[in-house]
Amino acid sequence: MAEAVPEGNGTRETVTAVLRACQLLGQFGPDRPVITLAELTAASGLNKPTVHRLMSSFVEAGWVHRDHAGAYRIQMPVFTIGAAALAEFDLRESARPVLEELAGRFGDTAFLMVPADAGAVCIDRVEGGKPLVLAAIGIGAVLPYHAAAAPVAMAAFDPELRARVLDGPLPAFTATTHSDRDELAAYLDQVRAEGVSFSRDDYLDGVSAVAAPVLGANDSLVATLSLGGRSEDFTGAEGEARAAAVRDAAAALSRLVTAARI
């Protein structure tokens, strides 16, 4: 990849270098604490001299350590900065950009919900550009755990919730609500195995959704991210694209939650 050409006083080149440096630091995570120069080059898409120069700067600043084999590891100053962000961690605030990105990308309504005794509670939502407005599921709305994608995902990933739901009444809201105990139990197993929950017309006619869990320490259920919209948009390749995006977004938010020890 070609290096940036300075513009005027070189500000453009400086900004590009910072963005590239941030891109490199973003490759590190709990599942990838040590990365080689070759791996960073391949993952970032930058050329090897650029990666080496930027990482050398991090090493000189004390942000990154390079071992005798040439692999890089994050140093304490980066953790200190991260701790400052996590000290005031707020789930709703942290999830807001994710909701906006999902809603903007697909045009559907994106939801953040948390479990409560009465059901799944919507604590935030962002509407996309498509005409279907899910007014029935506003902030503060409480949904039953056996209907709609987000509540079902909660029941699938929380053993206590699952037991309570399967032991309680399962009223039908539409013709496709999970009202059979054995069928619901089998679907909860499927959701847990696949990491994502689909609903189609099971709570509101004409409305479908996809949801994934936000998990904290020891894989404990914290919340769900979901997208809801017109049922025709949640089938085939379009449905799979939504599922992949929601699953990835929930996984990223889960990493933040786990780091904050929620």
VOPAGU-2260 file (C-alpha; in pm, 1 decimal, decimal comma):
REM VOPAGU-2260
SITE   aa  ch    i         X         Y         Z
SITE  MET   A    0       0,0       0,0       0,0
SITE  ALA   A    1     142,5     337,4    -101,5
SITE  GLU   A    2     241,0     585,3     165,4
SITE  ALA   A    3      34,8     902,7     200,9
SITE  VAL   A    4     155,0    1209,4      16,1
SITE  PRO   A    5     200,5    1512,9     244,9
SITE  GLU   A    6     -48,4    1792,5     190,3
SITE  GLY   A    7      55,6    2142,9     291,5
SITE  ASN   A    8     223,3    2111,6     630,5
SITE  GLY   A    9     200,4    1730,9     633,9
SITE  THR   A   10    -115,7    1714,1     846,2
SITE  ARG   A   11    -279,7    1461,9     615,4
SITE  GLU   A   12      18,7    1228,2     635,7
SITE  THR   A   13      23,5    1257,8    1016,4
SITE  VAL   A   14    -347,0    1172,5    1045,7
SITE  THR   A   15    -303,0     873,2     815,3
SITE  ALA   A   16     -15,1     745,1    1027,2
SITE  VAL   A   17    -227,2     773,2    1343,2
SITE  LEU   A   18    -514,7     585,1    1183,7
SITE  ARG   A   19    -279,4     311,5    1069,1
SITE  ALA   A   20    -126,3     288,0    1414,7
SITE  CYS   A   21    -472,2     253,1    1569,3
SITE  GLN   A   22    -551,9     -14,4    1313,8
SITE  LEU   A   23    -248,3    -212,9    1428,3
SITE  LEU   A   24    -332,8    -183,7    1798,9
SITE  GLY   A   25    -685,2    -298,8    1716,2
SITE  GLN   A   26    -548,6    -635,8    1608,1
SITE  PHE   A   27    -463,3    -724,4    1968,9
SITE  GLY   A   28    -724,5    -877,9    2198,1
SITE  PRO   A   29    -782,3   -1135,5    2474,0
SITE  ASP   A   30    -778,3   -1412,2    2215,0
SITE  ARG   A   31    -469,8   -1270,4    2041,2
SITE  PRO   A   32    -231,8   -1116,1    2296,0
SITE  VAL   A   33      88,5   -1184,9    2098,5
SITE  ILE   A   34     123,0   -1109,3    1725,4
SITE  THR   A   35     419,8   -1137,3    1490,0
SITE  LEU   A   36     520,6    -879,3    1230,4
SITE  ALA   A   37     406,3   -1110,8     951,1
SITE  GLU   A   38      67,0   -1163,2    1116,6
SITE  LEU   A   39      18,7    -789,6    1169,1
SITE  THR   A   40     109,0    -723,1     806,9
SITE  ALA   A   41    -138,7    -982,0     680,0
SITE  ALA   A   42    -419,6    -876,9     915,2
SITE  SER   A   43    -386,9    -502,3     858,4
SITE  GLY   A   44    -328,1    -501,4     482,7
SITE  LEU   A   45     -42,8    -254,1     528,3
SITE  ASN   A   46     301,2    -314,0     380,6
SITE  LYS   A   47     571,6    -466,9     600,0
SITE  PRO   A   48     799,4    -158,2     626,2
SITE  THR   A   49     504,6      56,0     738,6
SITE  VAL   A   50     399,2    -197,2    1001,5
SITE  HIS   A   51     756,4    -232,8    1126,4
SITE  ARG   A   52     803,3     145,9    1150,6
SITE  LEU   A   53     478,6     203,0    1338,6
SITE  MET   A   54     532,0     -87,5    1577,0
SITE  SER   A   55     888,0      30,1    1643,7
SITE  SER   A   56     741,9     363,0    1751,3
SITE  PHE   A   57     508,5     185,5    1992,6
SITE  VAL   A   58     803,4     -13,4    2129,8
SITE  GLU   A   59    1005,5     305,8    2180,1
SITE  ALA   A   60     709,3     469,6    2357,6
SITE  GLY   A   61     676,3     169,8    2590,8
SITE  TRP   A   62     327,2      81,4    2469,9
SITE  VAL   A   63     434,4    -245,4    2304,6
SITE  HIS   A   64     705,3    -500,0    2386,7
SITE  ARG   A   65     889,0    -695,4    2118,3
SITE  ASP   A   66    1033,5   -1026,3    2238,7
SITE  HIS   A   67    1348,6   -1208,9    2124,0
SITE  ALA   A   68    1148,2   -1392,4    1855,9
SITE  GLY   A   69    1019,5   -1064,8    1711,1
SITE  ALA   A   70     658,8   -1099,9    1833,1
SITE  TYR   A   71     471,5    -802,8    1980,4
SITE  ARG   A   72     278,0    -783,2    2309,3
SITE  ILE   A   73      77,3    -493,4    2454,1
SITE  GLN   A   74     238,7    -319,7    2753,4
SITE  MET   A   75      83,5    -169,6    3067,7
SITE  PRO   A   76      30,3     190,5    2940,8
SITE  VAL   A   77    -229,1      63,8    2693,7
SITE  PHE   A   78    -410,0    -122,9    2972,1
SITE  THR   A   79    -405,6     193,2    3183,2
SITE  ILE   A   80    -578,9     386,4    2906,0
SITE  GLY   A   81    -829,7     105,0    2865,2
SITE  ALA   A   82    -897,9     100,7    3238,0
SITE  ALA   A   83    -980,1     472,4    3225,1
SITE  ALA   A   84   -1245,2     404,1    2961,7
SITE  LEU   A   85   -1388,5     105,6    3146,8
SITE  ALA   A   86   -1404,3     286,3    3482,0
SITE  GLU   A   87   -1713,5     469,5    3360,2
SITE  PHE   A   88   -1846,3     188,3    3141,8
SITE  ASP   A   89   -2212,4     229,1    3055,6
SITE  LEU   A   90   -2381,0     -49,7    2859,8
SITE  ARG   A   91   -2638,4     171,8    2689,5
SITE  GLU   A   92   -2382,5     436,0    2594,6
SITE  SER   A   93   -2136,0     176,1    2466,3
SITE  ALA   A   94   -2401,7      -2,4    2262,0
SITE  ARG   A   95   -2541,1     314,5    2103,4
SITE  PRO   A   96   -2287,0     337,2    1815,7
SITE  VAL   A   97   -2346,1     -31,0    1743,9
SITE  LEU   A   98   -2721,9      20,4    1723,5
SITE  GLU   A   99   -2674,7     319,1    1494,5
SITE  GLU   A  100   -2440,9     126,0    1266,2
SITE  LEU   A  101   -2678,6    -172,3    1238,0
SITE  ALA   A  102   -2985,0      46,9    1178,5
SITE  GLY   A  103   -2802,3     258,3     923,3
SITE  ARG   A  104   -2661,0     -38,6     737,3
SITE  PHE   A  105   -2982,6    -239,1     701,4
SITE  GLY   A  106   -3254,9      23,6     746,0
SITE  ASP   A  107   -3424,9    -180,3    1020,3
SITE  THR   A  108   -3482,1     -92,3    1385,6
SITE  ALA   A  109   -3196,1    -194,5    1616,6
SITE  PHE   A  110   -3266,5    -281,8    1979,8
SITE  LEU   A  111   -3073,4    -322,1    2304,5
SITE  MET   A  112   -3263,0    -531,4    2560,5
SITE  VAL   A  113   -3182,6    -659,0    2907,6
SITE  PRO   A  114   -3340,7    -939,6    3112,0
SITE  ALA   A  115   -3575,8    -862,8    3401,9
SITE  ASP   A  116   -3821,2   -1061,7    3612,1
SITE  ALA   A  117   -4118,1    -950,8    3403,8
SITE  GLY   A  118   -3950,7   -1019,2    3068,3
SITE  ALA   A  119   -3702,1    -873,0    2821,5
SITE  VAL   A  120   -3688,8    -494,1    2864,3
SITE  CYS   A  121   -3598,0    -262,4    2576,8
SITE  ILE   A  122   -3352,8      -2,0    2710,2
SITE  ASP   A  123   -3258,1     155,9    2377,4
SITE  ARG   A  124   -3354,1     148,9    2009,4
SITE  VAL   A  125   -3250,4     318,7    1686,1
SITE  GLU   A  126   -3478,1     333,8    1383,2
SITE  GLY   A  127   -3341,9     277,9    1034,3
SITE  GLY   A  128   -3461,1     430,9     710,9
SITE  LYS   A  129   -3726,6     176,3     615,2
SITE  PRO   A  130   -4093,6     270,1     658,0
SITE  LEU   A  131   -4188,1      -0,6     910,6
SITE  VAL   A  132   -4183,1     165,6    1253,6
SITE  LEU   A  133   -4205,0     -75,6    1546,3
SITE  ALA   A  134   -4391,5     157,4    1778,3
SITE  ALA   A  135   -4517,8    -138,0    1982,3
SITE  ILE   A  136   -4162,3    -206,4    2100,5
SITE  GLY   A  137   -4041,9     124,4    2239,8
SITE  ILE   A  138   -3797,1     200,9    2518,5
SITE  GLY   A  139   -3937,3      49,1    2836,1
SITE  ALA   A  140   -4142,0    -216,1    2654,2
SITE  VAL   A  141   -4137,9    -560,8    2817,5
SITE  LEU   A  142   -4151,4    -869,6    2595,3
SITE  PRO   A  143   -4224,7   -1231,3    2696,6
SITE  TYR   A  144   -3932,4   -1470,8    2687,3
SITE  HIS   A  145   -4091,5   -1719,3    2446,0
SITE  ALA   A  146   -4162,2   -1474,4    2161,7
SITE  ALA   A  147   -3953,1   -1237,8    1945,4
SITE  ALA   A  148   -3585,0   -1292,2    1871,6
SITE  ALA   A  149   -3424,6   -1103,7    2161,2
SITE  PRO   A  150   -3624,9   -1259,5    2447,7
SITE  VAL   A  151   -3580,3   -1607,0    2299,5
SITE  ALA   A  152   -3204,1   -1550,7    2276,4
SITE  MET   A  153   -3205,9   -1458,4    2645,3
SITE  ALA   A  154   -3387,4   -1779,5    2736,5
SITE  ALA   A  155   -3141,5   -1978,9    2528,2
SITE  PHE   A  156   -2832,5   -1835,8    2698,7
SITE  ASP   A  157   -2952,6   -1816,2    3059,9
SITE  PRO   A  158   -3021,3   -2158,1    3217,5
SITE  GLU   A  159   -3241,8   -2016,0    3493,2
SITE  LEU   A  160   -3450,7   -1818,9    3245,2
SITE  ARG   A  161   -3480,6   -2123,7    3021,2
SITE  ALA   A  162   -3611,4   -2339,8    3304,9
SITE  ARG   A  163   -3859,1   -2072,7    3411,4
SITE  VAL   A  164   -3988,2   -2015,9    3058,2
SITE  LEU   A  165   -4032,3   -2385,0    2982,6
SITE  ASP   A  166   -4214,6   -2433,9    3313,9
SITE  GLY   A  167   -4453,4   -2144,0    3262,9
SITE  PRO   A  168   -4742,3   -2058,5    3029,0
SITE  LEU   A  169   -4668,4   -2004,3    2660,3
SITE  PRO   A  170   -4953,4   -1792,4    2523,4
SITE  ALA   A  171   -4975,3   -1753,5    2146,4
SITE  PHE   A  172   -4954,0   -1397,4    2013,4
SITE  THR   A  173   -4968,2   -1506,7    1648,7
SITE  ALA   A  174   -5001,9   -1832,0    1459,7
SITE  THR   A  175   -4623,0   -1884,9    1472,9
SITE  THR   A  176   -4552,4   -1812,2    1841,6
SITE  HIS   A  177   -4349,1   -2083,0    2018,9
SITE  SER   A  178   -4638,0   -2220,9    2225,9
SITE  ASP   A  179   -4536,5   -2588,6    2227,5
SITE  ARG   A  180   -4297,7   -2669,8    2512,9
SITE  ASP   A  181   -4096,8   -2940,6    2335,9
SITE  GLU   A  182   -4066,8   -2738,0    2017,2
SITE  LEU   A  183   -3949,7   -2432,5    2211,8
SITE  ALA   A  184   -3693,2   -2638,5    2406,1
SITE  ALA   A  185   -3551,3   -2773,8    2079,9
SITE  TYR   A  186   -3533,7   -2424,6    1933,2
SITE  LEU   A  187   -3355,5   -2287,4    2239,8
SITE  ASP   A  188   -3092,7   -2559,4    2193,8
SITE  GLN   A  189   -3053,7   -2454,7    1830,2
SITE  VAL   A  190   -3017,7   -2086,3    1919,4
SITE  ARG   A  191   -2749,0   -2161,3    2176,1
SITE  ALA   A  192   -2559,1   -2377,3    1927,1
SITE  GLU   A  193   -2577,8   -2121,0    1645,1
SITE  GLY   A  194   -2532,0   -1809,1    1859,4
SITE  VAL   A  195   -2822,2   -1626,3    1699,7
SITE  SER   A  196   -3202,2   -1625,1    1727,1
SITE  PHE   A  197   -3447,7   -1567,2    1440,2
SITE  SER   A  198   -3814,0   -1481,2    1483,0
SITE  ARG   A  199   -4067,8   -1460,2    1203,8
SITE  ASP   A  200   -4413,2   -1315,1    1269,4
SITE  ASP   A  201   -4416,1   -1481,1    1613,5
SITE  TYR   A  202   -4487,2   -1168,2    1817,7
SITE  LEU   A  203   -4616,8    -917,3    1561,8
SITE  ASP   A  204   -4757,0   -1019,2    1224,1
SITE  GLY   A  205   -4539,5    -905,8     935,5
SITE  VAL   A  206   -4241,8    -841,0    1162,0
SITE  SER   A  207   -3928,4   -1054,2    1187,0
SITE  ALA   A  208   -3608,6   -1011,2    1384,3
SITE  VAL   A  209   -3266,5   -1152,4    1454,6
SITE  ALA   A  210   -3086,5   -1129,8    1789,5
SITE  ALA   A  211   -2761,8   -1235,1    1955,0
SITE  PRO   A  212   -2659,2   -1235,6    2322,0
SITE  VAL   A  213   -2423,0    -994,4    2490,5
SITE  LEU   A  214   -2232,0   -1203,4    2743,4
SITE  GLY   A  215   -2020,8   -1101,7    3039,7
SITE  ALA   A  216   -1786,5   -1286,7    3272,9
SITE  ASN   A  217   -1823,5   -1666,9    3265,4
SITE  ASP   A  218   -2056,5   -1627,6    2966,1
SITE  SER   A  219   -2330,2   -1482,2    3186,7
SITE  LEU   A  220   -2617,1   -1315,7    3000,9
SITE  VAL   A  221   -2607,0    -933,5    3016,0
SITE  ALA   A  222   -2822,6    -816,9    2724,1
SITE  THR   A  223   -2912,1    -877,6    2360,3
SITE  LEU   A  224   -2860,6    -686,0    2038,1
SITE  SER   A  225   -3126,2    -730,1    1772,7
SITE  LEU   A  226   -3262,6    -602,6    1443,3
SITE  GLY   A  227   -3634,3    -600,9    1364,8
SITE  GLY   A  228   -3818,2    -512,7    1046,8
SITE  ARG   A  229   -4028,5    -634,0     756,6
SITE  SER   A  230   -4040,6   -1011,7     740,3
SITE  GLU   A  231   -3947,9   -1022,6     371,5
SITE  ASP   A  232   -3610,0    -866,5     453,2
SITE  PHE   A  233   -3515,9   -1145,0     695,1
SITE  THR   A  234   -3505,9   -1437,9     453,6
SITE  GLY   A  235   -3232,1   -1585,3     233,0
SITE  ALA   A  236   -2908,5   -1394,0     187,1
SITE  GLU   A  237   -3050,5   -1074,3     340,1
SITE  GLY   A  238   -3146,6   -1259,5     654,8
SITE  GLU   A  239   -2807,1   -1426,2     678,8
SITE  ALA   A  240   -2629,9   -1091,2     635,1
SITE  ARG   A  241   -2832,5    -946,6     922,3
SITE  ALA   A  242   -2760,3   -1248,4    1139,9
SITE  ALA   A  243   -2386,1   -1225,8    1077,4
SITE  ALA   A  244   -2378,3    -852,6    1149,3
SITE  VAL   A  245   -2578,8    -882,5    1471,7
SITE  ARG   A  246   -2371,4   -1179,5    1588,9
SITE  ASP   A  247   -2044,5    -993,7    1525,0
SITE  ALA   A  248   -2169,8    -676,1    1692,4
SITE  ALA   A  249   -2287,5    -866,7    1999,2
SITE  ALA   A  250   -1953,9   -1048,3    2022,7
SITE  ALA   A  251   -1764,5    -717,5    2009,3
SITE  LEU   A  252   -1987,5    -565,2    2279,3
SITE  SER   A  253   -1943,6    -881,7    2487,4
SITE  ARG   A  254   -1567,9    -827,7    2485,4
SITE  LEU   A  255   -1616,5    -476,8    2620,9
SITE  VAL   A  256   -1855,0    -599,8    2886,7
SITE  THR   A  257   -1618,0    -877,0    2992,4
SITE  ALA   A  258   -1328,3    -632,5    3013,3
SITE  ALA   A  259   -1542,6    -409,0    3233,6
SITE  ARG   A  260   -1618,3    -713,4    3453,5
SITE  ILE   A  261   -1994,2    -674,5    3436,0
